[in-house]
Amino acid sequence: MDPEEEAQLSSRPWSARRPQSLLFSLIFIVLAVALVWQAFDYIGRGLGGVVPYLIVVGGPAIAAYYVWYFNLRNFDAEQPGQTPST
């Protein structure tokens, strides 16, 4: 592994490195599908009021956020509140 790759890996949290990031993304996608499935079951039986409708929207939204976080987020970009290094 060259020094540039090592520097890039060191700035990423453990959970956002490969293969952990792929496993966590898969877990969140499966969880989102299960939540939506359960919400549609509740809606079909007429149970839960507004909560199942919120789960239908919120489950995939949370999964999409974590898939982005674990796989696409640039951890090397300057974070808000940090002073630029020269």
DAMO-V371033 format. One record per helix or strand. SS is the DSSP state (A for helix, B for strand). FROM is the first residue (numbers start at 1). LEN is the number of residues. If there is no record, write none. Layout:
[[SS | FROM | LEN] [SS | FROM | LEN]]
This chain:
[[A | 3 | 9] [A | 14 | 3] [A | 20 | 26] [A | 51 | 21]]
